Amino acid sequence: MTPFLHLPASVGADARYAIGPLLGQGGMGAVYQAWDTLLKVPRAVKFLLPSETGSDLPRQRFEAEARALMRIDHPNVIRTYDVGDEPLRSGGRITFMVMELCEGGSPADWVARNGPMPPRLAIDVLVQVCSGLSAIHQYGCVHRDVKPSNVLVSKDGICKLTDFGIARLEELGGLTHTGAVFGTIGFMAPEQRRSARSVDERADVYGAAATLHALVTDRFEMDLFLWDQNPEVLYGVPEVLLPVLRRALALKPEHRTPSAQQFATELLEVQQHTSTIAAGTPPLVTRLRARPVTTPPEELHPTLHEDVTAGFKRQRTVLLVEDDDSMLELARLVLSDLGFRVLDASHGAEAMRVSDAWDGFIDLVVTDLVMPGESGAQLAGALRRTRPGVHVLLMSAHDPDYLAAIGIELGDDRMLQKPFTPEQLVGAIRGVLGIPAP
């Protein structure tokens, strides 16, 4: 899926929303950071990806989603402020909606960095998720894609449901076809796998329960509803959570916890019997997903080292993997200074968790070659299986002959010798990404 390369610089009446860097992209749309020039506040703008079939149905669904969400004012649901379309320089028009910007990451980011979430903290997250679900259910909306990465965290630590792109809304009428299947396997209720049209709020209860499972175990299971036949699918779930989780993951909707409100009530009862959150547990707000926006639109775009960012059509994302803290900080500072969004990890297993939790593009992996566990070359191979086409830059203090002697093959990947200067890192990145010199 290619990102938009010819977006208007601003959208909305009187060019109200100045468009900044890309934050992420999914199957239906791409989300950009933006600046509301009227209210002088940051926003997020979601653009609808053009339909490959030329069908007008995605646009109708997108606009219906925005209109429905604009009616909902709840602290645990992302606010939607505006919807419209704009002409493209390349011809045609593009549809957009303007939303609240959440800068605190997601529960998926937290687990990717820290591993399984303490039960008490996970229940705090799920109670907020259920509160948001209860609100949308009152408006005749079924989310249908509840999962950790579709919950965003504000800078104040408030969890908010987002990405209603496949929600079933009453006002959509015939826009959801009988037999159509939408959602994310593993978080999708069994009845939703047969038809998304027929589901009700109990499908969201299942998704919320699967989300809780993912947070407290840091594991993914395809068929959680088979827990009675295969108890191993709930391996790692704290004992205190098992009864309430089993009810919410029931195979048949009529046997499942009937509502998000009831699920939250049961979780709060369980929470009284969980351990307090240990001192030193990281806060729910993770490192900002986006560059903090408190400035006018001209400062949203990377401006440092113009010779390096020249040729970039969108903000690029780099996964930086390095177990040496000083080298990690140096590379992070250089990459951030060049306008890259930087995701970082200290070893291969953590890098895979970060990659799995990140919904947007990863353009480049910059990884140490010799690390605890698997080598950087092995990590590169694993990432290419999940993210075909990702570029890789390897770093090592050892020369190729020594690496070959200890059994590490570079393949076709480029290697940057440590120690290196910022200029050498810039040149290596240019070479790997194919960005011409100015």
N, C-alpha and C positions, 0 to 999 in steps of 0.2 A: 504494500500500500504506500504510494508516494505521498509525501506531505504537500501542502499547498505552496507553490512557489510564486504565485502572482496575486496574493491577497491585497485588497485595498489597504492603504496605510491606516485608515480609520473607518468605522462603520457607525450607523445610527443617524438620527436626525441631527443636522448641523455638525456632522463628523464628530459626534460626542465621544466615542470610544476609540482611543488610539491603540492600535494593535502592537503588542510587544512580542517577545520570544515564544516559541512553541513550548508548552508544558507537557503534552502527552497526546497520544493518538490511539484510537481503538478502531473497531470494525465499522462504526457508524460515523464518527466525527473526529475532529482534531480540536484540542483546547489550547488557546493562547492566553498568555498574560495580557492585560490591557489596563488602560488608565481612563477613568471617567473624568473628562475635562470639565464637566459642569460641576460635579460634586467634589472633585479633587480627591478621589479615593481609588484604590486598586480594584479591579474586577477580573473575572475570567470570561472569555468569549469562546463559545463552542460553535464551530462551523460544521455544517453537514457535508460529508464527503459526497461528491457527485455519484449518482447511480450509474453503475456500469451498464445497466439494461436500458437506461433512458426513462425508466418508470418514474411517475410523479408520486407514487405511494410513499417512498421514504420522506419526501418533503412534507407531505400531509401529516405523517406520523410525527415528524420532528416539531412541526408547528403546533400540533395538538398537544404534544408533550409539554412544550413551553407554556401554552395557554393554561393548561391544567395546573402546572407547578406554580405559575404566577399567583394562583388563588391560595396557595398554601403558605402560611406564615407560621413556621414552627422552628424552634431553636435546633432541632435535630434533623432538619431537612435543608439542603442547600437552597438558598434563596435564588429565585429567578426574577430578573428585573425587566427584561426587554426581549423582544423577538422581531426579526425583520429580514430583509434581504438587500444585497448590494450588488451593483454591476461589477464584473471582473474586467480587467484590462484585456484579457485574452478572449473576451466575449462571454455572453451568458450572464447569469446571476448566481449568487451564492447565499444560502440561508444561514442565519446565525441566531444564537440566543446569548444573552448577557446574564452571567451568574455571579454569585458571591465567590470571592477568591479565598480558599483555605490554604494556609501556608505551612501547616504543621505536620504534613505527611499523612500517613494512614496507619491503621493497626498492622497492615501487611508490612509496611516499612519497619515498624517497631520489631516485629518478630524476625524479619530478615536480619536485623542488626543484633538482636539480643537473644534469640531463641524463644522457647515456649514462654508465654505470658503467665504471670502469677494468676491463679483463679480469681482472686478478689478484684484485680485490675481488669481482667477479661470480663467479669460480670459487670463492672462499671461501664465498659464499652457496650456490651450487649443490651443493658437496660436502656441506654440512650438510643441504640439502634431500634429497639422495640418501641420506644416512645415515638420515634420518627415514623416507623411502619404503621403504628396505630393511627397517626395523623393522616397518612396518605390513604389508609384503608377507609377512613371516614368519608373521603372524597371519591370513593369508588375506584381507587387505583390499586393495582397489584404490581409490585416492583419487578419481580421475576428474575432478578439477577443480584440478590443479596450475597455479598462476599467481602472479605477483608479489604480488598483494594477499592471497593465501591463505598467505603466509609472514609471520609476525610476528616482531619482534625484541625480545628481552628488554632490560631496561635495562643488562645486561652484554654485549650485542651477540651473543647466541646466537640463531640463526634456528630457528624452530619452525613446523612444518606445522600448519595449522588448517583449520577449516570442512570437516568430513567429512560434511556434510549429504547429499551425493549419492554417497557412497562405496559401493562394492560390497563388502558384508561377507558372509562365508560363512554366518554364523548368520542372515542375513536370509531365506535360503531363497527362497520364492516372492514375497518382497516387492519384488523388482526384476523388472519385466515384460519379457519378450522383445520387442524392437522399441522399447522406451522409449529416448529419447535425452536424456541429461543432460550438463551441462558448459558450458564457455564457448568459443564458437566462436573459432578462432584458436589456442587452446591445446589443442584437442580433437583427438585422433588420428583419422585418417580412418575407421578401423573403428568408433570410438565414435560417429561421426556416423550410422552405420547402426543400431547397437544398443548400448546401454550394458551390457546384460546379458552379452554375450559377451566383453568385454575382459579382458585380464590385465595384469600389471605393465608390459608394454611400452607400454601406453597412457600410464602415468604417466611412463615414460622420455621419450615424445614431449612430454608437458606440461612436464617439466623442461627439455627442450631449447628449447621455445618460450619458456619463462621466461627462460632464458639469453639468447636472441635479443633479447627485449624489454629486458633490463637493459643489454646492451652497445650497443644501437642507439637506444633510446628511440623505437622504431617498432613499429607493429602491422601484421602481415601475416596475411591470412585463411588462406592455403593454403601454409604453409611446406613441406609435403611435395612441392610441385611444383618444388623448387629445381633439379632436373635439367632440367626443361623451361623454367623461367623463373628463371635465376640472379639476376635483380634482386630476388627476394624476400629474398635474403640480403645485400642492399646494406648496407654499413656494418659488417658483422661483421669484426672483425680477422682478418687472414689466418691467423694461428696457430690460430684456433679453428675454421676452416671444415671441416677433415676430420672432426673428432670431432662437430661439430654436424650435418653432413650424414648421418652414420651414424645418429645418434639421431633424425633427422627423416625417416627412410625411409618411403616410402608403405606398404609391406607390413611387417607386424610381423616376419615371418621374416627380413627384411633389416635390421632395426633393431637397435641395441645391445640385447642381451638382458636386461639388468637394470640397476637403479639403481646397484648396487654397481660394475658394470663401467663405467658412464658416469662415476661419480666417479673411478675409477682412471684412466681416459683423461684426464679433466680435470686431475687432479693431475700427470700426465706433461706435459701441455701447459703447465701453470702455470710450470714450470721455465724456459720459454722466453718468458715474458711480462715486461714491464717492471715494476720495482718501483713501488709506489703512490707517486705524487708527493707531496711535502710539501705540506701545506695541503689535501689531499683531505678532505672532510667525513667524519666517522665514520659507520658504518652506522646507529648509533642516531640517528634523526631526532628532531625536536621531539615531545614526548610526545603521543600520540593522545588521551590522557585526562588529566584533572587528576590529578596524583600523589596516590595514596591511601596515607596513613600515619596516618590519623585515624579516629575512630569514625564511625558512619553519619550522625549528625546533621550532620557537616561535609562529607558528600559532596555535599549539595545546595547550590545557590547561595543564599547568605543575604544577600549585600551588596545594598543598594538594593532592599529588599523591595517598595517601591512599583513598581519596574520589573518585577521577575520575577513579580509577582502576575499570575495568568492564564495563565502558561506551564504546559502540561501535561507537558512533557518538556524536557530540555536542547536548546536550539536551536543550529544550526551556521551560522556566517557565513563566507562567503568574502570576505576583505578585500583589495582590489587598490589599491595606492597606491605611486607611485614616489618619493615624498618620504619619506625615512626618519623624520624627526621627526613628520610627520603620521601615518605608518603606526604608529609606536609609540604615539602619543597615542590613536588610534582603537582599537588593539589593547588597550591598558590599560583603556579605558572599556568596550569590549565584554566583555572577560574579567571585569571587575569586576561586570558585570551578569549573569554566569552563562552567557554564550555560550561555546561551543567555537569557537575562531577558527582558520581556515585562512587563510594569507596568501600574497600574490604581489605582485611589483613591476610586472608588465605583463601584457597580455592573453594572450600565448602561454603564459607560466608559469601563469596562472590556469586556462587550459584543461587543462594537464597536471595541475594539482592536482585539478581537478574530475574528470578521468577516473580518477585514482588513488584517489579517495575513494569508498568503497562505500556510505556512509550517505547520509542526507538532507542537502541544503544548502537551508536555509530562506530565506536572504537573501544577496544579493550587494551589498556596499557597495564601490563602485568610483569612482576618480577618473575624471572625464569626459575630460580632455585628457591623453593618455599617449603615450609613444613607440609607434609602430606604430598599431594600430587604436584607435579611441576607446572610451571606456567604454560608449557606446550600442551600438557594433558588438559589443563583448564581450557585453553583455547579450542581444543578439539571438542570438548563437552559443550562449550557455549555455541560453537558453530552448528551443533546438532539441534539446538533449541532456537538459535537465531541465525539462520543461514545468511551469509553475506556480510556478517560483522567483520570489521577490520581489526587486526591485532598488531600491537607493537610490543615486543618483548624487551625486557631490561635485564642486564646481568653484569656483574663485575668480573665474570670469567670469560675467557676467549673461547671461540667455537671449538678449538681442538680439545680443550679441557672438558667442555660440555659433552662432546662426542665420546670422550674417554669414559665419562661416568654414565653414558647411556641416554643422554638427552639430545634429541634430534630437533633442529630448528625448523625443518621443512622449508616452506616458502616464506615464512614469516620474517619480517625485518627485525633485527636486534639492535638496540641502542646500548652502547658500552657505558657502564658506570665507572667513575662518576661522570656526569655530563653537565654542560652549562644549559641555562634556559634556552639559549639560541639553538643549541644542538637538539634539544627536545622539540622546539618549534619546527626545525627542519625535518626531523624524523616524522612528525605528525603530518606535515605537508606531503611528504613522500608517500606515507601509507594511505592517506585519504585522496591522493591525487590532486591536491590543490596547487595550482601553479604559483611560482614565486612572483611577487609583484614586479 
